[in-house]
Amino acid sequence: MVKEWFKLEERKTNVKTETLAGFTTFLTMVYIVVVNPAILSSAGVPFDQVFMATIISAVIGTLLMAFWANYPIAIAPGMGMNAYFASVVATEGLSYEVIFGTVVIAGLIFFVLTLTRVREQLVQAIPDALKYGITGGIGLFIAFLGLQMSGLVVPDEETFVTLGDLQAPMVVLTLLGLFVTLLLMARGVKGALFLGMLVTAGVGYAFGMLSFTGVVSAPPAFTLMAADVAGVFTHGLYMVVLAFLLVTIFDTTGTTIGVAEQAGLMKEGKLDKAKPALGADAAATTVGGMLGTSPTTAYIESSAGVASGGRSGLTGLVAAVLLLLTVFFSPLVSAIADLPAITAPVLIIVGSLMMEGLSRIDWKTFDEAFPAFLIILMMPLTSSIATGIAAGFIAYPAMKLVSGKGKQVPVILYVLALIFAVQMVFFPAH
């Protein structure tokens, strides 16, 4: 039954290979179970709430991807979106429940768009330069967050930021964790991010920087509805919804296509199971927002499972089961999340991995390069992904228009540019 459902023979794979691939995918992405609660709890969200929401949304999304699309792709809350969520809570001065409301609305819109041709038209209309700029900007955003969390970068009255105290225990442990993790990645060790966290935690424990109140426990209690959807309309957080929506669409679409192509599942250059694949992520984002976590996305770490032979949804099923088992280890995860030196190296390294797409930008064509550069620059310096997106989307059609290439720009980009310009001038974030 398993072989028939997941079409193992058709995809030239078997249960053993798919199981090993599922373990590999799990090991490469399980860090999010620690990192996501650590980031969102800084915004005041209860740790247990995020912990459970992270796992449940990841399991639901990955299972839908496995059974509905039959792709070896895992889904979980996305890096960058969690940091943006925390920054929105801080800058808007609103409760995290209201911001979770924006996640739910973005997820619902994404789901509706997935069932129509609007999503395809939107994705095709956005220039590659802006797509890659958004990914790169988010990479710098979360890497900078990791530097701040660890104390490697600290505030300065004259220069705004400066190098931290390299003799501080937290900084030393962060640098050690970063070195070990980079060494493992350079050697091609599978699950390097997770193993690096374990080594850093071990050293932290040995030097009294990490303490445990327990390791295994019953799954913690959590709220079934953490989102205040009505508050989104009361406070007019439409730009936040749009930011979550755009980034989720680009990130998930790009990752899904990339991993599917790697697995040889693309048919004539097209994603055969686009609707169920993207629908799985949209459903996971909606559920995650309701339970208490930031938007989900297809995980590029799934490529490690594909490299290990994963070709079907059975890989995702195995990864989902392993993720579900982590609900019994909340005391261990909570203790690790309380020591920034363990999670900071992950943020820094993942940030660097998100730079890959920048090589595909045509840097010699100024009206293509500068809008992308503006996005990359503005995101970390304003601590706002939405501001970075807005700046790029305004600059791109404006520069094309004045350079005589206005007809090359789809109408939808002019509409988005106008919306972003009005929002930035008359309704700026506080």
C-alpha positions as CSV (number, residue, x, y, z in Angstrom):
1,M,0.0,0.0,0.0
2,V,2.8,2.4,0.9
3,K,4.7,1.6,-2.4
4,E,1.5,2.3,-4.4
5,W,0.4,5.4,-2.6
6,F,3.8,7.1,-2.8
7,K,4.6,5.6,-6.3
8,L,8.0,4.3,-5.1
9,E,8.6,2.0,-8.0
10,E,7.6,4.7,-10.5
11,R,10.1,7.0,-8.9
12,K,12.8,4.3,-8.6
13,T,13.1,4.4,-4.9
14,N,12.2,2.1,-1.9
15,V,11.1,2.3,1.7
16,K,14.6,2.0,3.2
17,T,15.9,4.9,1.0
18,E,12.9,7.1,1.7
19,T,13.2,6.4,5.5
20,L,16.9,7.3,5.6
21,A,16.1,10.5,3.5
22,G,13.4,11.4,6.0
23,F,15.9,11.1,8.9
24,T,18.3,13.3,7.0
25,T,15.7,16.0,6.3
26,F,14.7,15.9,10.0
27,L,18.3,16.3,11.2
28,T,18.9,19.3,8.9
29,M,15.8,21.2,9.9
30,V,15.1,20.3,13.5
31,Y,17.0,23.4,14.7
32,I,13.9,25.4,13.9
33,V,12.2,23.7,16.9
34,V,14.7,25.5,19.1
35,V,15.3,28.7,17.2
36,N,11.7,29.6,16.4
37,P,10.6,29.6,20.1
38,A,13.7,31.5,21.0
39,I,13.0,34.3,18.6
40,L,9.3,34.6,19.1
41,S,9.5,34.4,22.9
42,S,11.6,37.6,22.7
43,A,8.4,39.3,21.4
44,G,6.5,38.1,24.5
45,V,4.9,35.0,23.1
46,P,4.9,32.2,25.7
47,F,7.7,29.7,24.9
48,D,5.5,26.6,25.1
49,Q,2.9,28.2,22.8
50,V,5.5,28.7,20.1
51,F,7.1,25.4,20.7
52,M,3.9,23.5,20.1
53,A,2.7,25.8,17.3
54,T,6.0,25.3,15.5
55,I,5.8,21.5,15.6
56,I,2.1,21.2,14.9
57,S,2.3,23.6,11.9
58,A,5.4,21.8,10.6
59,V,3.8,18.4,11.0
60,I,0.5,19.4,9.3
61,G,2.3,21.2,6.4
62,T,4.8,18.3,5.8
63,L,2.0,15.7,6.0
64,L,-0.1,17.6,3.5
65,M,2.9,17.9,1.2
66,A,3.6,14.2,1.6
67,F,0.1,12.9,1.0
68,W,-1.4,15.6,-1.2
69,A,1.5,16.5,-3.5
70,N,3.7,13.4,-2.9
71,Y,6.9,15.5,-2.7
72,P,9.9,14.9,-0.4
73,I,9.6,18.4,0.9
74,A,9.3,19.5,4.6
75,I,7.4,22.6,5.7
76,A,8.0,24.6,8.9
77,P,8.0,28.2,10.1
78,G,10.4,30.2,8.0
79,M,13.6,31.8,9.1
80,G,13.4,35.6,8.6
81,M,9.6,35.7,9.0
82,N,10.0,34.9,12.7
83,A,12.5,37.7,13.2
84,Y,10.2,40.1,11.2
85,F,7.3,39.0,13.4
86,A,9.2,39.9,16.5
87,S,10.3,43.3,15.1
88,V,6.7,44.1,14.1
89,V,5.4,43.4,17.6
90,A,8.2,45.7,18.9
91,T,7.7,48.6,16.5
92,E,3.9,48.6,16.2
93,G,3.5,48.5,20.0
94,L,0.6,45.9,19.5
95,S,0.0,42.6,21.1
96,Y,1.4,39.5,19.5
97,E,-2.1,38.1,19.1
98,V,-2.9,40.9,16.6
99,I,0.2,40.2,14.6
100,F,-0.7,36.5,14.5
101,G,-3.9,37.7,13.0
102,T,-2.0,39.0,10.0
103,V,-0.4,35.6,9.6
104,V,-3.8,33.9,9.5
105,I,-5.1,36.4,6.9
106,A,-1.9,36.0,4.8
107,G,-2.3,32.3,4.9
108,L,-5.9,32.4,3.9
109,I,-5.2,34.7,1.0
110,F,-2.3,32.5,-0.1
111,F,-4.6,29.5,-0.1
112,V,-7.2,31.2,-2.2
113,L,-4.5,32.5,-4.6
114,T,-3.1,28.9,-4.9
115,L,-6.4,27.7,-6.2
116,T,-6.5,30.4,-8.9
117,R,-4.2,31.6,-11.7
118,V,-3.6,34.9,-9.8
119,R,-0.7,33.3,-7.9
120,E,1.1,32.3,-11.1
121,Q,0.5,35.7,-12.6
122,L,1.8,37.5,-9.5
123,V,4.9,35.3,-9.3
124,Q,5.6,35.8,-13.0
125,A,5.1,39.6,-12.8
126,I,7.6,40.1,-10.0
127,P,11.1,40.5,-11.6
128,D,13.8,38.1,-10.5
129,A,15.9,40.9,-9.3
130,L,13.3,41.8,-6.6
131,K,12.7,38.1,-5.7
132,Y,16.4,37.5,-5.1
133,G,16.8,40.8,-3.4
134,I,14.1,39.9,-0.9
135,T,15.7,36.6,-0.1
136,G,19.2,38.2,0.3
137,G,17.8,41.0,2.4
138,I,16.1,38.6,4.7
139,G,19.4,36.7,5.0
140,L,21.2,39.8,6.1
141,F,18.3,40.6,8.5
142,I,18.5,37.3,10.4
143,A,22.3,37.2,10.3
144,F,22.4,40.6,11.9
145,L,19.9,39.4,14.5
146,G,22.2,36.5,15.3
147,L,25.1,38.9,15.8
148,Q,23.0,41.0,18.1
149,M,21.7,38.1,20.1
150,S,25.2,36.8,20.8
151,G,26.8,40.1,21.7
152,L,29.1,40.0,18.7
153,V,27.6,43.3,17.7
154,V,26.4,45.8,20.3
155,P,24.8,49.3,20.3
156,D,27.1,52.3,20.1
157,E,26.2,56.0,20.5
158,E,28.5,57.3,17.9
159,T,28.4,54.6,15.2
160,F,25.0,53.0,16.1
161,V,26.7,49.5,16.2
162,T,30.1,48.2,17.0
163,L,32.1,45.1,17.7
164,G,31.2,43.5,21.1
165,D,33.6,42.2,23.8
166,L,35.3,39.2,22.3
167,Q,36.3,38.1,25.8
168,A,32.7,37.9,27.0
169,P,31.7,34.2,27.8
170,M,28.6,34.4,25.5
171,V,30.6,35.8,22.6
172,V,33.4,33.2,23.1
173,L,30.8,30.4,23.1
174,T,29.1,31.8,20.0
175,L,32.4,31.9,18.1
176,L,33.1,28.4,19.1
177,G,29.7,27.2,18.0
178,L,30.1,29.1,14.7
179,F,33.5,27.6,14.1
180,V,32.4,24.0,14.8
181,T,29.3,24.3,12.7
182,L,31.2,25.8,9.8
183,L,33.7,23.1,10.0
184,L,31.0,20.4,9.9
185,M,29.3,22.1,6.9
186,A,32.6,22.5,5.1
187,R,33.1,18.7,5.6
188,G,29.7,18.0,4.2
189,V,28.4,16.5,7.4
190,K,24.6,16.0,7.2
191,G,22.7,17.7,10.0
192,A,25.6,20.1,10.6
193,L,23.4,22.9,12.0
194,F,21.8,20.5,14.5
195,L,25.1,18.9,15.4
196,G,26.8,22.2,15.9
197,M,24.0,23.3,18.3
198,L,24.5,20.0,20.3
199,V,28.3,20.6,20.5
200,T,27.8,24.3,21.6
201,A,25.2,23.2,24.2
202,G,27.6,20.6,25.5
203,V,30.4,23.1,26.0
204,G,27.9,25.6,27.5
205,Y,26.7,22.9,30.0
206,A,30.3,22.0,30.9
207,F,31.1,25.6,31.8
208,G,27.9,26.2,33.8
209,M,26.2,28.4,31.1
210,L,23.5,26.0,30.5
211,S,21.3,24.2,33.1
212,F,18.4,21.8,32.7
213,T,15.3,21.3,34.8
214,G,14.4,18.2,32.9
215,V,14.7,16.5,29.5
216,V,11.5,14.7,28.8
217,S,8.0,15.7,29.8
218,A,4.4,15.5,28.6
219,P,3.5,17.9,25.7
220,P,3.0,21.4,27.2
221,A,-0.4,23.0,27.1
222,F,-1.1,25.8,24.6
223,T,-3.9,28.0,23.3
224,L,-5.8,26.8,20.3
225,M,-6.6,30.3,19.0
226,A,-3.7,32.7,19.6
227,A,-4.7,35.1,16.8
228,D,-6.7,38.3,16.9
229,V,-7.9,38.5,13.3
230,A,-10.3,41.4,14.0
231,G,-7.4,43.5,15.4
232,V,-5.7,43.4,12.0
233,F,-8.6,45.5,10.5
234,T,-8.9,47.7,13.6
235,H,-5.2,48.7,13.4
236,G,-5.0,48.7,9.6
237,L,-2.0,46.2,9.4
238,Y,-2.5,45.6,5.7
239,M,1.1,46.2,4.7
240,V,2.2,43.6,7.3
241,V,-0.2,41.1,5.7
242,L,1.2,41.9,2.3
243,A,4.8,41.5,3.4
244,F,4.0,38.1,4.9
245,L,2.1,37.1,1.8
246,L,4.7,38.1,-0.7
247,V,7.7,36.6,1.1
248,T,5.8,33.4,1.7
249,I,4.8,33.1,-1.9
250,F,8.2,33.8,-3.3
251,D,10.1,31.7,-0.8
252,T,7.8,28.6,-1.0
253,T,7.5,28.7,-4.8
254,G,11.2,29.0,-5.3
255,T,12.2,26.4,-2.8
256,T,9.5,23.9,-4.0
257,I,10.6,24.3,-7.6
258,G,14.3,24.0,-6.7
259,V,13.9,20.8,-4.6
260,A,11.4,19.2,-7.1
261,E,13.9,19.9,-9.9
262,Q,16.7,18.3,-7.9
263,A,14.5,15.2,-7.3
264,G,13.7,15.0,-11.0
265,L,10.0,15.6,-10.4
266,M,9.6,18.5,-12.8
267,K,7.7,17.7,-16.0
268,E,8.7,19.7,-19.1
269,G,10.0,22.4,-16.8
270,K,6.8,22.8,-14.9
271,L,5.8,21.9,-11.4
272,D,3.2,19.2,-11.9
273,K,1.8,19.4,-8.3
274,A,2.0,23.1,-7.8
275,K,-1.5,23.6,-6.3
276,P,-1.3,20.9,-3.7
277,A,2.4,21.7,-2.9
278,L,1.7,25.4,-2.3
279,G,-1.7,24.7,-0.8
280,A,0.0,22.6,1.9
281,D,2.2,25.6,2.9
282,A,-0.8,28.0,2.8
283,A,-2.7,25.6,5.1
284,A,0.2,25.2,7.5
285,T,0.7,29.0,7.6
286,T,-3.0,29.5,8.5
287,V,-3.0,26.8,11.2
288,G,0.4,28.1,12.5
289,G,-1.0,31.6,12.8
290,M,-4.0,30.4,14.8
291,L,-1.9,28.3,17.2
292,G,0.9,30.9,17.6
293,T,3.8,31.0,15.2
294,S,5.0,33.0,12.2
295,P,4.4,31.9,8.5
296,T,5.6,28.6,7.3
297,T,7.5,27.8,4.1
298,A,9.0,24.9,2.2
299,Y,12.4,24.1,3.7
300,I,15.5,24.2,1.5
301,E,17.0,21.7,3.9
302,S,14.7,19.2,2.2
303,S,17.4,19.1,-0.5
304,A,19.6,17.2,1.9
305,G,17.0,14.4,2.0
306,V,16.7,14.4,-1.7
307,A,20.5,14.2,-2.0
308,S,20.1,11.1,0.2
309,G,17.7,9.5,-2.3
310,G,14.3,10.9,-1.2
311,R,11.9,11.0,-4.2
312,S,8.4,10.8,-2.7
313,G,6.2,12.0,0.1
314,L,7.3,9.0,2.2
315,T,10.4,11.1,3.0
316,G,8.2,13.9,4.3
317,L,6.1,11.4,6.3
318,V,9.2,10.1,8.1
319,A,10.4,13.7,8.9
320,A,6.9,14.6,10.1
321,V,6.7,11.7,12.5
322,L,10.2,12.6,13.9
323,L,9.2,16.2,14.3
324,L,6.0,15.2,16.2
325,L,8.1,13.1,18.7
326,T,10.0,16.3,19.7
327,V,6.9,17.5,21.6
328,F,8.0,15.3,24.5
329,F,11.3,17.2,24.9
330,S,10.1,20.8,25.7
331,P,12.3,21.2,28.9
332,L,15.4,20.4,26.9
333,V,14.5,22.7,24.0
334,S,13.5,25.5,26.4
335,A,16.9,25.4,28.2
336,I,18.8,25.4,24.9
337,A,16.7,28.4,23.6
338,D,17.6,30.4,26.7
339,L,21.3,30.4,25.7
340,P,21.6,32.7,22.6
341,A,25.1,31.3,21.8
342,I,23.5,28.1,20.7
343,T,21.0,29.6,18.3
344,A,23.0,32.6,17.1
345,P,25.4,30.7,14.9
346,V,22.4,29.1,13.1
347,L,21.0,32.5,12.3
348,I,24.3,33.7,11.0
349,I,25.0,30.7,8.8
350,V,21.4,30.4,7.4
351,G,21.7,34.1,6.6
352,S,24.8,33.4,4.5
353,L,23.0,30.5,2.7
354,M,20.3,32.9,1.6
355,M,22.8,35.0,-0.3
356,E,23.0,32.4,-3.1
357,G,20.4,34.0,-5.3
358,L,22.2,37.3,-5.5
359,S,24.6,35.9,-8.1
360,R,21.6,35.7,-10.4
361,I,20.9,39.4,-10.4
362,D,22.1,41.4,-13.4
363,W,24.4,43.8,-11.5
364,K,25.6,45.4,-14.8
365,T,22.1,46.7,-15.5
366,F,21.6,49.5,-13.1
367,D,17.8,49.7,-13.2
368,E,17.7,46.0,-12.3
369,A,20.5,46.1,-9.7
370,F,19.7,49.1,-7.6
371,P,16.2,48.2,-6.6
372,A,17.5,44.8,-5.4
373,F,20.4,46.5,-3.6
374,L,17.9,48.9,-2.0
375,I,15.9,45.9,-0.6
376,I,19.1,44.3,0.7
377,L,20.2,47.5,2.3
378,M,17.0,48.6,3.9
379,M,15.9,45.4,5.5
380,P,18.7,45.1,8.1
381,L,19.2,48.8,8.6
382,T,15.5,49.5,9.3
383,S,14.9,46.2,11.0
384,S,11.9,45.8,8.7
385,I,11.3,43.3,5.9
386,A,8.2,45.2,4.9
387,T,10.1,48.4,4.5
388,G,12.8,46.7,2.4
389,I,10.2,45.2,0.1
390,A,8.4,48.5,-0.2
391,A,11.6,50.4,-1.1
392,G,12.4,47.9,-3.9
393,F,8.9,47.8,-5.3
394,I,8.8,51.6,-5.5
395,A,12.3,52.0,-7.0
396,Y,12.0,49.3,-9.7
397,P,9.0,50.6,-11.8
398,A,10.2,54.2,-11.2
399,M,13.6,53.6,-12.6
400,K,12.3,51.6,-15.5
401,L,9.9,54.4,-16.3
402,V,12.5,57.1,-16.4
403,S,14.9,54.9,-18.4
404,G,12.4,54.5,-21.2
405,K,11.6,50.8,-20.3
406,G,8.2,51.5,-18.6
407,K,6.3,49.2,-20.9
408,Q,8.4,46.3,-19.7
409,V,6.9,46.6,-16.3
410,P,3.6,44.7,-15.6
411,V,0.7,46.9,-14.5
412,I,0.5,45.1,-11.2
413,L,4.0,46.4,-10.2
414,Y,2.8,50.0,-10.7
415,V,-0.2,49.3,-8.5
416,L,2.0,47.7,-5.8
417,A,4.4,50.6,-6.0
418,L,1.6,53.1,-5.5
419,I,0.2,51.2,-2.6
420,F,3.7,51.0,-0.9
421,A,4.4,54.7,-1.6
422,V,1.1,55.8,0.0
423,Q,1.7,53.5,3.0
424,M,5.3,54.7,3.6
425,V,4.5,58.4,3.4
426,F,1.1,58.6,5.1
427,F,1.0,55.4,7.2
428,P,4.5,54.7,8.3
429,A,5.3,52.0,10.8
430,H,6.1,53.3,14.3
